[in-house]
Amino acid sequence: MTNWELETFKRLQTYTALLISTIRIEDIENYSAEEFVIFFNDKKTTAIQNEKINIFSTDIEREIKKYSEQIKLCMEIFKVSI
């Protein structure tokens, strides 16, 4: 693996941690899908509202976008490697 490929995977790891941190959940792997939906909806409902913007939702959307872009880069690496 090249240095560039390794750095791409390290960034994916970083963006994964940032997304989990933004959701504010420490033991995400212990949640079922249903439990996570309840947790997420509670966070969204109680989040600070700024005019028409839900701060929690906006932060999550931003982090998911970064995470998704990094996954696309990793997929491109795997396509070339296979």
Distance bins in CASP14 RR format, pairs under 12 A and 6 or more apart:
PFRMAT RR
TARGET T0000
AUTHOR 0000-0000-0000
RMODE 2
METHOD distances of the structure
MODEL  1
1 7 0 0 0 0 1 0 0 0 0 0 0
1 8 0 0 0 0 1 0 0 0 0 0 0
1 9 0 0 0 0 1 0 0 0 0 0 0
1 10 0 0 0 0 0 1 0 0 0 0 0
1 74 0 0 0 0 0 1 0 0 0 0 0
1 77 0 0 0 0 1 0 0 0 0 0 0
1 78 0 0 0 0 0 1 0 0 0 0 0
1 80 0 0 0 0 0 1 0 0 0 0 0
1 81 0 0 0 0 1 0 0 0 0 0 0
2 8 0 0 0 0 1 0 0 0 0 0 0
2 9 0 0 0 0 0 1 0 0 0 0 0
2 77 0 0 0 0 1 0 0 0 0 0 0
2 80 0 0 0 0 0 1 0 0 0 0 0
2 81 0 0 0 0 0 1 0 0 0 0 0
3 9 0 0 0 0 0 1 0 0 0 0 0
3 10 0 0 0 0 0 1 0 0 0 0 0
4 10 0 0 0 0 0 1 0 0 0 0 0
4 11 0 0 0 0 0 1 0 0 0 0 0
4 73 0 0 0 0 1 0 0 0 0 0 0
4 74 0 0 0 0 0 1 0 0 0 0 0
4 76 0 0 0 0 0 1 0 0 0 0 0
4 77 0 0 0 0 1 0 0 0 0 0 0
4 80 0 0 0 0 0 1 0 0 0 0 0
5 11 0 0 0 0 0 1 0 0 0 0 0
5 12 0 0 0 0 0 1 0 0 0 0 0
5 73 0 0 0 0 1 0 0 0 0 0 0
5 74 0 0 0 0 1 0 0 0 0 0 0
5 76 0 0 0 0 1 0 0 0 0 0 0
5 77 1 0 1 0 0 0 0 0 0 0 0
5 78 0 0 0 0 1 0 0 0 0 0 0
5 80 0 0 0 0 1 0 0 0 0 0 0
5 81 0 0 0 0 1 0 0 0 0 0 0
6 12 0 0 0 0 0 1 0 0 0 0 0
6 13 0 0 0 0 0 1 0 0 0 0 0
6 74 0 0 0 0 0 1 0 0 0 0 0
6 77 0 0 0 0 1 0 0 0 0 0 0
7 13 0 0 0 0 0 1 0 0 0 0 0
7 14 0 0 0 0 0 1 0 0 0 0 0
7 70 0 0 0 0 0 1 0 0 0 0 0
7 73 0 0 0 0 1 0 0 0 0 0 0
7 74 0 0 0 0 0 1 0 0 0 0 0
7 77 0 0 0 0 0 1 0 0 0 0 0
8 14 0 0 0 0 0 1 0 0 0 0 0
8 15 0 0 0 0 0 1 0 0 0 0 0
8 69 0 0 0 0 0 1 0 0 0 0 0
8 70 1 0 0 1 0 0 0 0 0 0 0
8 71 0 0 0 0 0 1 0 0 0 0 0
8 72 0 0 0 0 0 1 0 0 0 0 0
8 73 1 0 1 0 0 0 0 0 0 0 0
8 74 1 0 1 0 0 0 0 0 0 0 0
8 75 0 0 0 0 0 1 0 0 0 0 0
8 76 0 0 0 0 1 0 0 0 0 0 0
8 77 1 0 1 0 0 0 0 0 0 0 0
8 78 0 0 0 0 0 1 0 0 0 0 0
8 80 0 0 0 0 0 1 0 0 0 0 0
8 81 0 0 0 0 0 1 0 0 0 0 0
9 15 0 0 0 0 0 1 0 0 0 0 0
9 16 0 0 0 0 0 1 0 0 0 0 0
9 70 0 0 0 0 1 0 0 0 0 0 0
9 71 0 0 0 0 0 1 0 0 0 0 0
9 73 0 0 0 0 1 0 0 0 0 0 0
9 74 1 0 0 1 0 0 0 0 0 0 0
9 75 0 0 0 0 0 1 0 0 0 0 0
9 77 1 0 0 1 0 0 0 0 0 0 0
9 78 0 0 0 0 0 1 0 0 0 0 0
9 81 0 0 0 0 0 1 0 0 0 0 0
10 16 0 0 0 0 0 1 0 0 0 0 0
10 17 0 0 0 0 0 1 0 0 0 0 0
10 70 0 0 0 0 1 0 0 0 0 0 0
10 73 0 0 0 0 0 1 0 0 0 0 0
10 74 0 0 0 0 0 1 0 0 0 0 0
11 17 0 0 0 0 0 1 0 0 0 0 0
11 18 0 0 0 0 0 1 0 0 0 0 0
11 66 0 0 0 0 1 0 0 0 0 0 0
11 67 0 0 0 0 1 0 0 0 0 0 0
11 69 0 0 0 0 1 0 0 0 0 0 0
11 70 1 0 1 0 0 0 0 0 0 0 0
11 71 0 0 0 0 0 1 0 0 0 0 0
11 72 0 0 0 0 0 1 0 0 0 0 0
11 73 1 0 0 1 0 0 0 0 0 0 0
11 74 0 0 0 0 1 0 0 0 0 0 0
11 77 0 0 0 0 0 1 0 0 0 0 0
12 18 0 0 0 0 0 1 0 0 0 0 0
12 19 0 0 0 0 0 1 0 0 0 0 0
12 66 0 0 0 0 1 0 0 0 0 0 0
12 67 1 0 0 1 0 0 0 0 0 0 0
12 68 0 0 0 0 0 1 0 0 0 0 0
12 69 0 0 0 0 1 0 0 0 0 0 0
12 70 1 0 1 0 0 0 0 0 0 0 0
12 71 1 0 0 1 0 0 0 0 0 0 0
12 72 0 0 0 0 0 1 0 0 0 0 0
12 73 1 0 0 1 0 0 0 0 0 0 0
12 74 1 0 1 0 0 0 0 0 0 0 0
12 75 0 0 0 0 0 1 0 0 0 0 0
12 77 0 0 0 0 0 1 0 0 0 0 0
12 78 0 0 0 0 0 1 0 0 0 0 0
13 19 0 0 0 0 0 1 0 0 0 0 0
13 20 0 0 0 0 0 1 0 0 0 0 0
13 67 0 0 0 0 0 1 0 0 0 0 0
13 70 0 0 0 0 1 0 0 0 0 0 0
13 71 0 0 0 0 0 1 0 0 0 0 0
13 74 0 0 0 0 0 1 0 0 0 0 0
14 20 0 0 0 0 0 1 0 0 0 0 0
14 21 0 0 0 0 0 1 0 0 0 0 0
14 63 0 0 0 0 0 1 0 0 0 0 0
14 66 0 0 0 0 1 0 0 0 0 0 0
14 67 0 0 0 0 1 0 0 0 0 0 0
14 70 0 0 0 0 1 0 0 0 0 0 0
15 21 0 0 0 0 0 1 0 0 0 0 0
15 22 0 0 0 0 0 1 0 0 0 0 0
15 62 0 0 0 0 0 1 0 0 0 0 0
15 63 1 0 0 1 0 0 0 0 0 0 0
15 64 0 0 0 0 1 0 0 0 0 0 0
15 65 0 0 0 0 1 0 0 0 0 0 0
15 66 1 0 1 0 0 0 0 0 0 0 0
15 67 1 0 1 0 0 0 0 0 0 0 0
15 68 0 0 0 0 1 0 0 0 0 0 0
15 69 0 0 0 0 1 0 0 0 0 0 0
15 70 1 0 1 0 0 0 0 0 0 0 0
15 71 0 0 0 0 1 0 0 0 0 0 0
15 72 0 0 0 0 0 1 0 0 0 0 0
15 73 0 0 0 0 0 1 0 0 0 0 0
15 74 0 0 0 0 0 1 0 0 0 0 0
16 22 0 0 0 0 0 1 0 0 0 0 0
16 23 0 0 0 0 0 1 0 0 0 0 0
16 28 0 0 0 0 0 1 0 0 0 0 0
16 29 0 0 0 0 0 1 0 0 0 0 0
16 63 0 0 0 0 1 0 0 0 0 0 0
16 64 0 0 0 0 0 1 0 0 0 0 0
16 66 0 0 0 0 0 1 0 0 0 0 0
16 67 1 0 0 1 0 0 0 0 0 0 0
16 68 0 0 0 0 0 1 0 0 0 0 0
16 70 0 0 0 0 1 0 0 0 0 0 0
16 71 0 0 0 0 1 0 0 0 0 0 0
16 74 0 0 0 0 0 1 0 0 0 0 0
17 23 0 0 0 0 0 1 0 0 0 0 0
17 25 0 0 0 0 0 1 0 0 0 0 0
17 26 0 0 0 0 0 1 0 0 0 0 0
17 28 0 0 0 0 0 1 0 0 0 0 0
17 63 0 0 0 0 0 1 0 0 0 0 0
17 66 0 0 0 0 0 1 0 0 0 0 0
17 67 0 0 0 0 1 0 0 0 0 0 0
17 70 0 0 0 0 0 1 0 0 0 0 0
18 24 0 0 0 0 0 1 0 0 0 0 0
18 59 0 0 0 0 0 1 0 0 0 0 0
18 60 0 0 0 0 0 1 0 0 0 0 0
18 62 0 0 0 0 1 0 0 0 0 0 0
18 63 1 0 1 0 0 0 0 0 0 0 0
18 64 0 0 0 0 0 1 0 0 0 0 0
18 65 0 0 0 0 0 1 0 0 0 0 0
18 66 1 0 0 1 0 0 0 0 0 0 0
18 67 1 0 0 1 0 0 0 0 0 0 0
18 70 0 0 0 0 0 1 0 0 0 0 0
19 25 0 0 0 0 0 1 0 0 0 0 0
19 28 0 0 0 0 1 0 0 0 0 0 0
19 59 0 0 0 0 1 0 0 0 0 0 0
19 60 1 0 0 1 0 0 0 0 0 0 0
19 61 0 0 0 0 0 1 0 0 0 0 0
19 62 0 0 0 0 1 0 0 0 0 0 0
19 63 1 0 1 0 0 0 0 0 0 0 0
19 64 1 0 0 1 0 0 0 0 0 0 0
19 65 0 0 0 0 0 1 0 0 0 0 0
19 66 1 0 0 1 0 0 0 0 0 0 0
19 67 1 0 1 0 0 0 0 0 0 0 0
19 68 0 0 0 0 1 0 0 0 0 0 0
19 69 0 0 0 0 0 1 0 0 0 0 0
19 70 0 0 0 0 0 1 0 0 0 0 0
19 71 0 0 0 0 0 1 0 0 0 0 0
20 26 0 0 0 0 1 0 0 0 0 0 0
20 27 0 0 0 0 1 0 0 0 0 0 0
20 28 1 0 1 0 0 0 0 0 0 0 0
20 29 0 0 0 0 1 0 0 0 0 0 0
20 31 0 0 0 0 0 1 0 0 0 0 0
20 36 0 0 0 0 0 1 0 0 0 0 0
20 60 0 0 0 0 0 1 0 0 0 0 0
20 63 0 0 0 0 1 0 0 0 0 0 0
20 64 0 0 0 0 0 1 0 0 0 0 0
20 67 0 0 0 0 1 0 0 0 0 0 0
21 28 0 0 0 0 0 1 0 0 0 0 0
21 59 0 0 0 0 1 0 0 0 0 0 0
21 60 0 0 0 0 0 1 0 0 0 0 0
21 63 0 0 0 0 1 0 0 0 0 0 0
21 67 0 0 0 0 0 1 0 0 0 0 0
22 28 0 0 0 0 0 1 0 0 0 0 0
22 40 0 0 0 0 0 1 0 0 0 0 0
22 43 0 0 0 0 0 1 0 0 0 0 0
22 47 0 0 0 0 0 1 0 0 0 0 0
22 55 0 0 0 0 0 1 0 0 0 0 0
22 56 0 0 0 0 1 0 0 0 0 0 0
22 57 0 0 0 0 0 1 0 0 0 0 0
22 58 0 0 0 0 0 1 0 0 0 0 0
22 59 1 0 1 0 0 0 0 0 0 0 0
22 60 1 0 1 0 0 0 0 0 0 0 0
22 61 0 0 0 0 1 0 0 0 0 0 0
22 62 0 0 0 0 1 0 0 0 0 0 0
22 63 1 0 1 0 0 0 0 0 0 0 0
22 64 0 0 0 0 1 0 0 0 0 0 0
22 65 0 0 0 0 0 1 0 0 0 0 0
22 66 0 0 0 0 1 0 0 0 0 0 0
22 67 0 0 0 0 1 0 0 0 0 0 0
23 31 0 0 0 0 0 1 0 0 0 0 0
23 36 0 0 0 0 1 0 0 0 0 0 0
23 39 0 0 0 0 1 0 0 0 0 0 0
23 40 1 0 0 1 0 0 0 0 0 0 0
23 42 0 0 0 0 0 1 0 0 0 0 0
23 43 1 0 0 1 0 0 0 0 0 0 0
23 44 0 0 0 0 0 1 0 0 0 0 0
23 47 0 0 0 0 0 1 0 0 0 0 0
23 56 0 0 0 0 1 0 0 0 0 0 0
23 57 0 0 0 0 0 1 0 0 0 0 0
23 59 0 0 0 0 1 0 0 0 0 0 0
23 60 1 0 0 1 0 0 0 0 0 0 0
23 61 0 0 0 0 0 1 0 0 0 0 0
23 63 0 0 0 0 1 0 0 0 0 0 0
23 64 0 0 0 0 1 0 0 0 0 0 0
23 67 0 0 0 0 0 1 0 0 0 0 0
24 39 0 0 0 0 1 0 0 0 0 0 0
24 40 0 0 0 0 0 1 0 0 0 0 0
24 42 0 0 0 0 0 1 0 0 0 0 0
24 43 1 0 0 1 0 0 0 0 0 0 0
24 44 0 0 0 0 0 1 0 0 0 0 0
24 46 0 0 0 0 0 1 0 0 0 0 0
24 47 0 0 0 0 0 1 0 0 0 0 0
24 55 0 0 0 0 0 1 0 0 0 0 0
24 56 0 0 0 0 1 0 0 0 0 0 0
24 59 0 0 0 0 1 0 0 0 0 0 0
24 60 0 0 0 0 1 0 0 0 0 0 0
24 63 0 0 0 0 0 1 0 0 0 0 0
25 31 1 0 0 1 0 0 0 0 0 0 0
25 35 0 0 0 0 0 1 0 0 0 0 0
25 36 1 0 0 1 0 0 0 0 0 0 0
25 38 0 0 0 0 0 1 0 0 0 0 0
25 39 1 0 0 1 0 0 0 0 0 0 0
25 40 0 0 0 0 1 0 0 0 0 0 0
25 42 0 0 0 0 0 1 0 0 0 0 0
25 43 0 0 0 0 1 0 0 0 0 0 0
25 60 0 0 0 0 0 1 0 0 0 0 0
26 39 0 0 0 0 0 1 0 0 0 0 0
27 35 0 0 0 0 0 1 0 0 0 0 0
27 36 0 0 0 0 0 1 0 0 0 0 0
27 39 0 0 0 0 0 1 0 0 0 0 0
28 35 0 0 0 0 0 1 0 0 0 0 0
28 36 1 0 0 1 0 0 0 0 0 0 0
28 39 0 0 0 0 1 0 0 0 0 0 0
28 40 0 0 0 0 0 1 0 0 0 0 0
29 35 0 0 0 0 0 1 0 0 0 0 0
29 36 0 0 0 0 0 1 0 0 0 0 0
30 36 0 0 0 0 1 0 0 0 0 0 0
30 39 0 0 0 0 0 1 0 0 0 0 0
31 37 0 0 0 0 1 0 0 0 0 0 0
31 38 0 0 0 0 1 0 0 0 0 0 0
31 39 1 0 0 1 0 0 0 0 0 0 0
31 40 0 0 0 0 1 0 0 0 0 0 0
32 38 0 0 0 0 1 0 0 0 0 0 0
32 39 0 0 0 0 0 1 0 0 0 0 0
33 39 0 0 0 0 0 1 0 0 0 0 0
33 40 0 0 0 0 0 1 0 0 0 0 0
34 40 0 0 0 0 0 1 0 0 0 0 0
34 41 0 0 0 0 0 1 0 0 0 0 0
35 41 0 0 0 0 0 1 0 0 0 0 0
35 42 0 0 0 0 0 1 0 0 0 0 0
36 42 0 0 0 0 0 1 0 0 0 0 0
36 43 0 0 0 0 0 1 0 0 0 0 0
37 43 0 0 0 0 0 1 0 0 0 0 0
37 44 0 0 0 0 0 1 0 0 0 0 0
38 44 0 0 0 0 0 1 0 0 0 0 0
38 45 0 0 0 0 0 1 0 0 0 0 0
39 45 0 0 0 0 0 1 0 0 0 0 0
39 46 0 0 0 0 0 1 0 0 0 0 0
39 56 0 0 0 0 0 1 0 0 0 0 0
40 46 0 0 0 0 0 1 0 0 0 0 0
40 47 0 0 0 0 0 1 0 0 0 0 0
40 54 0 0 0 0 0 1 0 0 0 0 0
40 56 0 0 0 0 1 0 0 0 0 0 0
40 57 0 0 0 0 1 0 0 0 0 0 0
40 60 0 0 0 0 1 0 0 0 0 0 0
40 64 0 0 0 0 0 1 0 0 0 0 0
41 47 0 0 0 0 0 1 0 0 0 0 0
41 54 0 0 0 0 0 1 0 0 0 0 0
41 56 0 0 0 0 0 1 0 0 0 0 0
41 57 0 0 0 0 0 1 0 0 0 0 0
42 56 0 0 0 0 0 1 0 0 0 0 0
43 54 0 0 0 0 1 0 0 0 0 0 0
43 55 0 0 0 0 0 1 0 0 0 0 0
43 56 1 0 1 0 0 0 0 0 0 0 0
43 57 0 0 0 0 1 0 0 0 0 0 0
43 59 0 0 0 0 0 1 0 0 0 0 0
43 60 0 0 0 0 1 0 0 0 0 0 0
44 54 1 0 0 1 0 0 0 0 0 0 0
44 55 0 0 0 0 1 0 0 0 0 0 0
44 56 1 0 1 0 0 0 0 0 0 0 0
44 57 1 0 1 0 0 0 0 0 0 0 0
44 58 0 0 0 0 0 1 0 0 0 0 0
44 59 0 0 0 0 0 1 0 0 0 0 0
44 60 0 0 0 0 1 0 0 0 0 0 0
44 61 0 0 0 0 0 1 0 0 0 0 0
45 54 0 0 0 0 1 0 0 0 0 0 0
45 56 0 0 0 0 1 0 0 0 0 0 0
45 57 0 0 0 0 0 1 0 0 0 0 0
46 54 0 0 0 0 0 1 0 0 0 0 0
46 55 0 0 0 0 0 1 0 0 0 0 0
46 56 0 0 0 0 1 0 0 0 0 0 0
46 57 0 0 0 0 0 1 0 0 0 0 0
47 53 0 0 0 0 1 0 0 0 0 0 0
47 54 1 0 1 0 0 0 0 0 0 0 0
47 55 1 0 1 0 0 0 0 0 0 0 0
47 56 1 1 0 0 0 0 0 0 0 0 0
47 57 1 0 0 1 0 0 0 0 0 0 0
47 58 0 0 0 0 1 0 0 0 0 0 0
47 59 0 0 0 0 1 0 0 0 0 0 0
47 60 0 0 0 0 1 0 0 0 0 0 0
48 54 1 0 0 1 0 0 0 0 0 0 0
48 55 1 0 1 0 0 0 0 0 0 0 0
48 56 1 0 0 1 0 0 0 0 0 0 0
48 57 0 0 0 0 0 1 0 0 0 0 0
48 58 0 0 0 0 0 1 0 0 0 0 0
48 59 0 0 0 0 0 1 0 0 0 0 0
49 55 1 0 0 1 0 0 0 0 0 0 0
49 56 0 0 0 0 1 0 0 0 0 0 0
49 57 0 0 0 0 1 0 0 0 0 0 0
49 58 0 0 0 0 0 1 0 0 0 0 0
50 56 0 0 0 0 0 1 0 0 0 0 0
50 57 0 0 0 0 0 1 0 0 0 0 0
50 58 0 0 0 0 1 0 0 0 0 0 0
50 59 0 0 0 0 0 1 0 0 0 0 0
51 58 0 0 0 0 0 1 0 0 0 0 0
52 58 0 0 0 0 0 1 0 0 0 0 0
53 59 0 0 0 0 0 1 0 0 0 0 0
53 61 0 0 0 0 0 1 0 0 0 0 0
53 62 0 0 0 0 0 1 0 0 0 0 0
54 60 0 0 0 0 1 0 0 0 0 0 0
54 61 0 0 0 0 1 0 0 0 0 0 0
55 61 0 0 0 0 0 1 0 0 0 0 0
55 62 0 0 0 0 0 1 0 0 0 0 0
56 62 0 0 0 0 0 1 0 0 0 0 0
56 63 0 0 0 0 0 1 0 0 0 0 0
57 63 0 0 0 0 0 1 0 0 0 0 0
57 64 0 0 0 0 0 1 0 0 0 0 0
58 64 0 0 0 0 0 1 0 0 0 0 0
58 65 0 0 0 0 0 1 0 0 0 0 0
59 65 0 0 0 0 0 1 0 0 0 0 0
59 66 0 0 0 0 0 1 0 0 0 0 0
60 66 0 0 0 0 0 1 0 0 0 0 0
60 67 0 0 0 0 0 1 0 0 0 0 0
61 67 0 0 0 0 0 1 0 0 0 0 0
61 68 0 0 0 0 0 1 0 0 0 0 0
62 68 0 0 0 0 0 1 0 0 0 0 0
62 69 0 0 0 0 0 1 0 0 0 0 0
63 69 0 0 0 0 0 1 0 0 0 0 0
63 70 0 0 0 0 0 1 0 0 0 0 0
64 70 0 0 0 0 0 1 0 0 0 0 0
64 71 0 0 0 0 0 1 0 0 0 0 0
65 71 0 0 0 0 0 1 0 0 0 0 0
65 72 0 0 0 0 0 1 0 0 0 0 0
66 72 0 0 0 0 0 1 0 0 0 0 0
66 73 0 0 0 0 0 1 0 0 0 0 0
67 73 0 0 0 0 0 1 0 0 0 0 0
67 74 0 0 0 0 0 1 0 0 0 0 0
68 74 0 0 0 0 0 1 0 0 0 0 0
68 75 0 0 0 0 0 1 0 0 0 0 0
69 75 0 0 0 0 0 1 0 0 0 0 0
69 76 0 0 0 0 0 1 0 0 0 0 0
70 76 0 0 0 0 0 1 0 0 0 0 0
70 77 0 0 0 0 0 1 0 0 0 0 0
71 77 0 0 0 0 0 1 0 0 0 0 0
71 78 0 0 0 0 0 1 0 0 0 0 0
72 78 0 0 0 0 0 1 0 0 0 0 0
72 79 0 0 0 0 0 1 0 0 0 0 0
73 79 0 0 0 0 0 1 0 0 0 0 0
73 80 0 0 0 0 0 1 0 0 0 0 0
74 80 0 0 0 0 0 1 0 0 0 0 0
74 81 0 0 0 0 0 1 0 0 0 0 0
75 81 0 0 0 0 0 1 0 0 0 0 0
75 82 0 0 0 0 0 1 0 0 0 0 0
76 82 0 0 0 0 0 1 0 0 0 0 0
END
